[in-house]
Amino acid sequence: MDGFRFTLPYDVRVADVNYGGHVSNAAVLSFFQDARIAYLKHLGNFSEMDIGGCGIILPSAQVEYRAEMFLGDRLEIGVRVTELGGSSFAMAYRIEREGKVTAEGTTRLVSFDYGRRKPRRIPDEFRSAVVRFEELGA
């Protein structure tokens, strides 16, 4: 998938489909989360609860639907970090079916200390792993 160094294959399941016969809005956000979790693990065995001493929270998400998706569709979900700030970062997502875009989106994620219930700086270990993998400027 052009522009994405990491992708996750996904087969649409019955639970992903709504009464309209296509993939639901909520399922697309779950697809993004599944891809994000796999990306974090691939990046350095990180998780949403541990990116090097703290977790992450998601204060905003944006989705643009390009085409319907249906039960049994074989999808490819691309995910990448597009921006690294002091305590937050942005991720972009693309879902394709047979090379054609069905949905795109972004999320803003904040490095979060769950013990203190406060945002904190992105851990150096995670920042370095992202910069290396995505070939971003530090």
N, C-alpha and C positions, 0 to 999 in steps of 0.2 A: 504494500500500500504506500503510495508515494507520500513522502514527508513524515512517515511514522516508522520509527525504528522498532517499535513493539506493537504486535497485534495479537488478538485472542480470537480463535474461531468459536462460533456459538451457533447452535441449532435451536431455532425457536420452538418452545414447548407449549403445551396446552395452557399452562398457567400464565403465559405471557400474552395470550390473546383475549381481547375483550368481546363484548356482545356485538360489536360491529364487524367481527370476523378478522380483525387485524390486530397487530401488536399495540398494547395500551401505552399511554403516556408514562405511567408509573414503571412499566417494564423497561422502557428505554433508559430511564435513570438507573434502574437496577443493572442494565447492561453496562452502563458507564462505570458503576461501582465494581462490578465483577472484573472489568478490564483494569480498573485502577488498582484493585487488590492484587491481581496477577502482575501488573507492572511493578508495584512496590516490592513484591517478593523477588521478581527477576532482577531488580536494581541492586539488591543487597540483602535479601531476606528481611526487608522492612514490612510493616503492616500498618493499617490505619490506627492502631493503638500504640505503635512503637516505630518512630522514624529516627531512632537514635537517642532515646531518653524521654520522649514525649509522643503524643499522638497527634491526630489531625481532626479538625472539624470542618464542615462544609457550610459556609454561610450563604452561598449563592450558586445557582446552577441555571444554565440557559440551554435550551434545545431548539433546533430548527429541523422540522420534519420535511424530507424531500420526496419520499415515496412510501407507500404502505409496505408493511412487512407482514408475512403470513406464517401460519403454523407449518413447521417443517423447513422453512427457509434456512439455508446455510449462510450465516453472516460472518463477516470479518470485522472486528472492532479494533480500531487503532486508537492509541492513547499516547500522549506525550506531554511533558512539562514545557510550557512556552514562556514562562516568566518566573523568576525567583526574586522575591523581595526580602525584607528583613525578617518578618514573621509569617509571611503568606506567600503562596505561589499559585499559579494558574495552570490548569491542564486543559488540553483540547482533545476532543474525541471525534472520530468519524466511524460511521457504520456503513459498510458496503455489502451488497449482494451481487455476486457475479461481476464485480468491478464497478458497479454503479452505486453512487451515494444514496442511502436511504435516510440518514439522519446525521446531523453534526451538532456539536455543542461544546460548552466550556463550563468549568467549575472553578471557583475560587476556594482555596483550602487554606486554613490557618493552623500553624503549629500551636498545639494546645497542651498545657500541663493539666491533666485531669485531676491530679492530687490537689492542686491549688485553684483549679477552675479558672485559669487565666491563660491568655495567649503568651507565647514566648518566642524567642528567636529560633529560626530554623537551625537544627543541630548541624555542625560542621560536617559530620560524617555523611549525613543525607545530602547536604548541599554539594559536597565533593562528588558523590556518586551520580547525582543528576547532571552536574556540569560535565563529567567524564562521558557519561552515556549519551547525552543529548548534544555534546560538543558545543555547549553554550559558553559565552563569555562569562567569567566569574563575577 
